[in-house]
Amino acid sequence: MTEQLDWFDAQNWVKPSGGGTTTTLMAAKSGTSNTVYGDTQVATTLTCTSPATGTVGTAISITGKLTRNDTGAGVAGQTIQLQVNGADAAGKTATTAADGSYTISFTETVIRTDGFDVTFAGATV
């Protein structure tokens, strides 16, 4: 900051323009600001329940529900894929009902223990 002093000239005070002081502002550049435009992403929860035991050759029902985490509402019309022991079960999908629930029928052909999971690929609704 540079100050300029007033001075007295004969009968008048002489004051420089700007009220007696000047300030020099240095150049500046802002940091980067990011904005993402697009659909809002909402987390979902997908549940899966199966019976504790089953009989070889007899169908069991794997059931669950797909819900939005922000509202708790079920998500209708979405494809759910069954996985058996960590791999997709070919042709074993279901479409969620109006309340987000689904049922997938599965029949095992050999004696073993199966672990069931389901997946939802995500969607724009």
C-alpha positions in Angstrom: 0.0 0.0 0.0 1.3 3.4 -0.9 0.2 6.4 1.1 0.1 9.9 -0.4 0.1 12.7 2.1 -2.0 15.8 1.9 -0.1 19.1 1.6 -1.0 22.7 2.1 -0.7 24.9 -0.9 -1.2 28.6 -0.1 -4.8 28.7 1.0 -6.0 25.2 0.0 -5.4 21.7 1.2 -4.5 19.6 -1.8 -5.6 16.0 -1.7 -4.7 13.4 -4.3 -7.6 11.6 -6.0 -8.7 8.5 -4.2 -8.9 10.1 -0.8 -5.2 10.2 -0.1 -4.3 6.5 -0.4 -4.0 4.0 -3.2 -3.9 0.2 -3.1 -2.5 -2.1 -5.7 -4.2 -5.4 -6.0 -2.1 -8.3 -7.3 -3.4 -10.7 -9.9 -5.0 -14.0 -8.7 -6.3 -17.3 -10.0 -8.8 -19.5 -8.3 -8.4 -23.1 -7.5 -10.3 -25.7 -9.6 -14.0 -26.1 -8.8 -15.7 -29.3 -10.1 -19.4 -29.8 -10.9 -20.8 -33.1 -11.9 -24.0 -33.0 -14.0 -26.1 -36.1 -14.4 -28.6 -38.4 -12.6 -28.5 -38.6 -8.9 -27.2 -41.9 -7.8 -29.1 -43.7 -5.0 -27.7 -46.6 -3.0 -29.8 -49.7 -2.9 -30.1 -52.7 -0.6 -30.8 -56.2 -2.0 -31.7 -59.1 0.4 -31.6 -62.8 -0.2 -33.2 -65.6 1.8 -33.3 -69.3 1.2 -34.5 -72.3 3.2 -32.0 -74.0 5.6 -32.5 -77.4 3.9 -33.8 -78.7 0.6 -34.5 -82.0 -1.2 -32.6 -82.9 -4.4 -35.0 -82.7 -7.3 -37.5 -80.5 -5.5 -37.6 -76.7 -6.1 -36.9 -74.3 -3.4 -37.7 -70.5 -3.4 -35.0 -67.9 -3.0 -36.7 -64.6 -2.0 -35.8 -61.1 -1.2 -36.3 -57.4 -1.8 -34.6 -54.5 -3.6 -35.1 -51.2 -1.8 -33.8 -47.6 -2.1 -31.6 -46.6 0.8 -32.8 -43.0 0.7 -36.5 -43.7 1.1 -36.7 -47.4 2.0 -39.2 -47.9 -0.9 -39.1 -51.1 -3.0 -37.9 -50.8 -6.5 -40.2 -52.3 -9.1 -39.4 -53.8 -12.5 -35.7 -54.6 -12.0 -33.9 -57.8 -13.0 -32.3 -59.8 -10.1 -29.7 -62.5 -11.0 -29.3 -65.6 -8.9 -25.8 -66.8 -8.1 -25.1 -70.2 -6.7 -21.8 -70.7 -4.9 -20.5 -67.4 -6.4 -21.4 -68.0 -10.0 -24.4 -66.8 -12.1 -27.0 -69.5 -12.3 -27.9 -69.6 -16.0 -31.5 -68.6 -16.7 -32.2 -67.9 -13.0 -33.4 -64.4 -12.9 -36.5 -62.6 -11.5 -38.1 -59.2 -12.0 -39.0 -57.3 -8.9 -42.7 -56.7 -8.1 -44.3 -53.3 -7.3 -42.9 -53.5 -3.7 -39.4 -54.5 -4.8 -39.8 -58.2 -3.8 -38.8 -61.1 -6.0 -38.8 -64.9 -5.9 -36.5 -67.3 -7.9 -37.2 -71.0 -8.0 -34.1 -73.3 -7.9 -33.8 -77.1 -8.1 -30.6 -78.8 -7.1 -29.8 -82.1 -8.9 -27.0 -83.4 -6.6 -26.4 -83.7 -2.9 -24.3 -80.7 -1.8 -24.4 -77.4 0.1 -25.3 -74.4 -2.0 -24.6 -70.8 -1.1 -27.0 -68.3 -2.7 -26.4 -64.7 -3.6 -28.3 -62.3 -5.8 -27.1 -59.4 -7.8 -28.7 -56.2 -9.2 -26.7 -54.5 -12.0 -28.2 -51.1 -11.3 -30.6 -49.1 -13.5 -31.9 -45.7 -14.3 -35.5 -45.4 -13.1 
